[in-house]
């Protein structure tokens, strides 16, 4: 029996589709195969009016592979023991500082030994305005570069670290904790990635990337910033999802950038997040025990020293103003 699933490309965009005619918590094998094919083709899929539970999010995520985590709240409010949501998290709490950092373009888990395959969010509570999620197509961005630029990037890499991105983007220097995303490591990844399932080439950049070996600090920062700006400069390569409670959004971390948008932080915003781990054959940089890891630690320590000095100079100048 054929599925009634409908996949409609996003108008005026080079990627993305809206999927209807299916319930993700009641997937037939035929519907699952269509969703998987559409996911690889379009890069992200929107599923309106799903109303998935935490368990549903986990089950759907597990269809794509082993999970980094499943059914966790991506929220600006505390979750109570009974599963309800209560007080707004203060802006000076590290969780909110991390949330604010994620309002800058990034891809998930490039700061871990194994970067993420894909991720999904399901909306539970949305603010009255703002709080959208944006995605950008790094496949189309790479394809639009001229041949000399593509050739220049072919053999370049960058380190990836959340400690770097938090310091640069929101002047936040969290303490090192090996059990957290602020673990003191930085992982070297190529600027040009070949998608392991489609073979399509795309850029691998975003807020976590820094320190391109072989370039000066200024050259590296300018290049990485320019590449992100180039990807998002064409509105055909950028999609903004205006959340409705019950929506589910799925995207390919191996091909897209994403970011959250600002909103009134005194208003609740609750999304349920599930992240699928990448295949080590294609997404592993190296483990902390690898000899290559020390170069990343050194690069990160040097960069953080510079960022702390810049932050202190800015604060001192503001104090004199």
Wavefront OBJ file of the C-alpha trace (Angstrom):
o trace
v 0.000 0.000 0.000
v 1.413 3.370 -1.055
v 1.785 6.177 1.457
v -0.257 9.392 1.135
v 2.779 11.479 2.028
v 3.173 14.796 0.172
v 6.565 16.538 -0.183
v 6.321 20.157 -1.340
v 9.539 22.118 -2.017
v 9.833 25.463 -0.236
v 8.925 28.196 -2.771
v 11.770 30.408 -4.006
v 14.402 28.386 -2.146
v 17.075 26.040 -3.456
v 16.544 23.629 -0.567
v 13.968 22.432 1.943
v 10.473 20.953 1.739
v 7.254 20.739 3.733
v 5.997 17.207 4.376
v 2.323 16.494 5.018
v 0.052 13.469 4.903
v 2.049 11.576 7.509
v 2.252 11.146 11.274
v 5.854 10.731 12.410
v 4.800 8.613 15.388
v 2.948 6.202 13.075
v 5.381 5.818 10.182
v 4.918 3.040 7.661
v 8.046 1.642 6.033
v 7.073 3.227 2.711
v 6.601 6.648 4.320
v 9.933 6.346 6.153
v 11.769 5.583 2.904
v 10.180 8.620 1.235
v 11.139 10.841 4.166
v 14.718 9.580 4.152
v 15.025 10.217 0.408
v 13.532 13.708 0.716
v 15.825 14.500 3.652
v 18.937 13.675 1.629
v 17.674 15.608 -1.381
v 16.298 18.757 0.258
v 18.573 19.083 3.303
v 15.746 19.951 5.688
v 12.104 18.994 6.123
v 9.244 20.752 7.917
v 6.496 18.582 9.431
v 3.567 20.798 10.538
v 1.067 19.864 13.247
v 2.869 16.775 14.549
v 2.625 17.435 18.297
v 5.353 14.886 19.044
v 6.004 13.773 22.597
v 9.494 13.376 24.022
v 9.280 9.640 23.325
v 8.126 10.303 19.754
v 11.079 12.616 19.157
v 13.486 9.964 20.373
v 11.894 7.213 18.298
v 11.926 9.273 15.116
v 15.519 10.376 15.694
v 16.641 6.793 16.204
v 15.490 5.947 12.674
v 18.488 7.962 11.476
v 21.041 6.366 13.803
v 22.455 6.445 17.316
v 21.592 9.558 19.269
v 23.909 12.092 20.892
v 20.879 12.981 22.991
v 17.138 12.603 22.671
v 14.078 14.549 23.732
v 15.887 17.276 25.685
v 14.346 20.711 26.236
v 15.922 23.527 24.229
v 14.294 26.190 26.358
v 14.626 29.456 28.218
v 12.577 28.126 31.144
v 13.305 25.588 33.863
v 11.685 22.158 33.532
v 9.938 20.954 36.673
v 10.189 17.410 38.036
v 6.704 16.624 36.684
v 7.725 17.609 33.136
v 5.992 20.981 33.166
v 7.860 24.236 32.591
v 8.238 26.989 35.152
v 10.347 30.093 35.662
v 12.351 31.832 32.973
v 16.105 31.143 33.137
v 18.075 34.341 33.958
v 20.204 35.765 31.168
v 23.337 35.458 33.310
v 22.853 31.678 33.674
v 25.304 29.690 31.521
v 22.418 27.892 29.812
v 21.070 31.180 28.512
v 24.533 32.365 27.525
v 24.825 29.198 25.445
v 21.360 29.812 23.975
v 22.372 33.339 23.004
v 25.534 32.025 21.388
v 23.417 29.715 19.248
v 21.851 32.762 17.630
v 24.973 32.817 15.428
v 25.258 30.548 12.364
v 26.641 27.105 13.219
v 26.407 23.396 12.614
v 26.036 20.946 15.494
v 28.806 19.068 17.280
v 31.734 19.995 15.058
v 33.379 20.727 18.427
v 33.128 17.027 19.385
v 35.284 14.131 18.135
v 32.334 12.914 16.037
v 30.168 15.636 14.551
v 26.408 15.285 14.176
v 24.553 13.635 11.302
v 21.248 15.430 11.715
v 18.975 17.023 14.294
v 15.307 17.707 14.898
v 13.355 20.195 16.954
v 9.700 20.033 17.946
v 7.892 23.151 19.165
v 6.021 22.964 22.484
v 5.720 26.634 23.456
v 6.575 29.528 21.126
v 6.985 33.202 22.046
v 4.526 35.780 20.689
v 7.203 37.164 18.381
v 10.704 36.187 17.271
v 12.378 32.906 18.170
v 12.447 31.627 14.606
v 14.977 29.044 13.428
v 16.951 29.833 10.288
v 18.789 27.401 8.025
v 21.306 28.019 5.248
v 22.446 25.717 2.451
v 26.223 25.179 2.430
v 25.912 22.916 -0.632
v 24.539 25.732 -2.768
v 26.988 28.140 -1.148
v 29.961 26.020 -2.187
v 28.566 25.523 -5.695
v 28.244 29.296 -6.139
v 31.919 29.970 -5.367
v 34.179 30.583 -8.336
v 36.642 27.869 -9.317
v 39.764 29.627 -7.938
v 38.117 30.041 -4.529
v 37.008 26.420 -4.499
v 40.558 25.371 -5.340
v 41.974 27.600 -2.577
v 39.696 26.006 0.004
v 40.308 22.435 -1.096
v 43.221 21.764 1.231
v 42.364 24.139 4.091
v 40.967 23.174 7.482
v 39.856 24.957 10.653
v 39.669 24.083 14.318
v 36.219 23.912 15.947
v 35.463 24.779 19.578
v 32.471 26.056 21.559
v 34.802 27.804 23.972
v 36.098 29.839 21.057
v 32.632 30.592 19.671
v 31.179 31.603 23.039
v 34.100 33.924 23.708
v 33.966 35.520 20.254
v 30.200 35.807 19.864
v 28.921 36.656 23.359
v 32.071 37.456 25.376
v 31.459 34.335 27.465
v 34.394 32.334 28.861
v 32.899 29.232 30.537
v 35.060 27.055 32.762
v 36.506 23.878 31.297
v 34.470 20.800 32.171
v 35.370 17.557 30.439
v 31.772 16.333 30.770
v 30.325 19.386 29.007
v 30.566 20.983 25.572
v 33.244 23.271 27.073
v 35.852 20.545 27.326
v 39.092 22.247 26.307
v 39.502 20.443 22.988
v 39.444 21.862 19.440
v 38.971 19.561 16.466
v 40.465 20.132 13.023
v 37.993 19.711 10.153
v 38.280 20.486 6.416
v 36.602 23.605 5.047
v 35.209 21.549 2.171
v 33.200 18.468 3.052
v 31.962 15.680 0.798
v 28.575 14.471 1.975
v 28.971 10.769 2.849
v 25.576 9.730 1.427
v 25.050 12.023 -1.572
v 28.641 12.769 -2.624
v 27.786 16.484 -2.887
v 30.513 18.925 -1.838
v 29.724 21.700 0.611
v 31.375 24.167 2.942
v 31.976 23.297 6.593
v 32.092 26.621 8.417
v 30.190 28.467 11.142
v 30.694 30.067 14.544
v 32.746 27.234 16.035
v 35.442 27.407 13.322
v 38.728 29.275 13.872
v 42.468 29.093 13.346
v 43.001 27.908 9.775
v 46.511 26.373 9.775
v 48.791 28.124 7.313
v 46.978 31.471 7.546
v 47.568 34.374 9.893
v 44.943 35.012 12.567
v 43.502 37.952 10.634
v 43.505 36.040 7.349
v 41.786 33.084 8.998
v 39.105 35.187 10.694
v 38.424 37.183 7.518
v 38.141 34.055 5.372
v 35.849 32.165 7.753
v 33.598 35.191 8.275
v 33.441 35.854 4.538
v 32.461 32.269 3.749
v 29.517 32.358 6.160
v 28.409 35.737 4.845
v 28.686 34.463 1.283
v 26.496 31.442 2.018
v 23.739 33.565 3.579
v 24.029 36.476 1.108
v 21.566 34.876 -1.322
v 18.058 34.571 0.136
v 17.432 31.492 -2.001
v 19.965 29.773 0.275
v 18.331 30.907 3.559
v 15.068 29.689 5.093
v 13.374 31.128 8.180
v 10.990 28.845 10.038
v 8.249 30.672 11.939
v 7.329 28.184 14.626
v 3.833 27.010 15.429
v 3.327 24.753 18.442
v 3.351 21.162 17.185
v 5.795 21.732 14.301
v 8.797 19.448 13.846
v 11.867 20.555 11.887
v 14.553 18.112 10.688
v 17.847 19.150 9.096
v 21.104 17.642 7.852
v 24.050 18.871 9.919
v 26.438 17.614 7.245
v 25.156 20.153 4.712
v 23.430 23.084 6.432
v 24.055 25.923 8.832
v 21.374 26.969 11.306
v 20.741 29.491 14.058
v 18.032 30.641 16.453
v 16.628 34.164 16.179
v 16.220 36.617 19.078
v 12.907 36.913 20.921
v 11.624 38.501 24.158
v 13.620 36.433 26.652
v 11.057 36.944 29.399
v 8.574 34.948 27.303
v 8.728 31.118 27.274
v 10.256 29.353 24.272
v 10.318 25.568 24.577
v 11.534 23.245 21.824
v 12.285 19.539 22.222
v 15.634 18.666 20.697
v 17.078 15.389 19.456
v 20.496 15.097 17.839
v 21.733 12.107 15.842
v 25.411 11.189 16.031
v 27.404 11.017 12.838
v 28.929 7.891 11.363
v 32.537 7.707 12.621
v 33.661 6.665 9.145
v 32.798 10.141 7.839
v 32.287 12.427 10.877
v 35.204 11.506 13.168
v 37.978 14.103 13.396
v 40.035 12.291 16.068
v 39.741 11.470 19.739
v 41.412 13.429 22.570
v 43.900 10.569 22.997
v 45.150 11.055 19.420
v 48.500 12.807 19.066
v 46.873 15.348 16.741
v 44.650 16.619 19.552
v 47.423 18.585 21.259
v 47.703 21.004 18.347
v 44.020 21.809 18.778
v 44.424 22.425 22.507
v 47.362 24.727 21.852
v 45.515 26.639 19.126
v 42.483 27.056 21.369
v 44.534 28.222 24.363
v 46.344 30.806 22.222
v 43.105 32.068 20.695
v 41.356 32.345 24.063
v 44.297 34.335 25.437
v 43.875 36.835 22.597
v 40.094 37.002 23.032
v 40.415 37.565 26.784
v 42.878 40.390 26.169
v 40.543 41.944 23.583
v 37.621 41.630 25.989
v 39.587 43.258 28.805
v 40.687 46.115 26.540
v 37.105 46.706 25.424
v 35.896 46.717 29.027
v 38.638 49.138 30.069
v 37.818 51.471 27.197
v 34.133 51.375 28.092
v 35.024 52.174 31.706
v 36.939 55.271 30.596
v 34.120 56.472 28.342
l 1 2 3 4 5 6 7 8 9 10 11 12 13 14 15 16 17 18 19 20 21 22 23 24 25 26 27 28 29 30 31 32 33 34 35 36 37 38 39 40 41 42 43 44 45 46 47 48 49 50 51 52 53 54 55 56 57 58 59 60 61 62 63 64 65 66 67 68 69 70 71 72 73 74 75 76 77 78 79 80 81 82 83 84 85 86 87 88 89 90 91 92 93 94 95 96 97 98 99 100 101 102 103 104 105 106 107 108 109 110 111 112 113 114 115 116 117 118 119 120 121 122 123 124 125 126 127 128 129 130 131 132 133 134 135 136 137 138 139 140 141 142 143 144 145 146 147 148 149 150 151 152 153 154 155 156 157 158 159 160 161 162 163 164 165 166 167 168 169 170 171 172 173 174 175 176 177 178 179 180 181 182 183 184 185 186 187 188 189 190 191 192 193 194 195 196 197 198 199 200 201 202 203 204 205 206 207 208 209 210 211 212 213 214 215 216 217 218 219 220 221 222 223 224 225 226 227 228 229 230 231 232 233 234 235 236 237 238 239 240 241 242 243 244 245 246 247 248 249 250 251 252 253 254 255 256 257 258 259 260 261 262 263 264 265 266 267 268 269 270 271 272 273 274 275 276 277 278 279 280 281 282 283 284 285 286 287 288 289 290 291 292 293 294 295 296 297 298 299 300 301 302 303 304 305 306 307 308 309 310 311 312 313 314 315 316 317 318 319 320 321
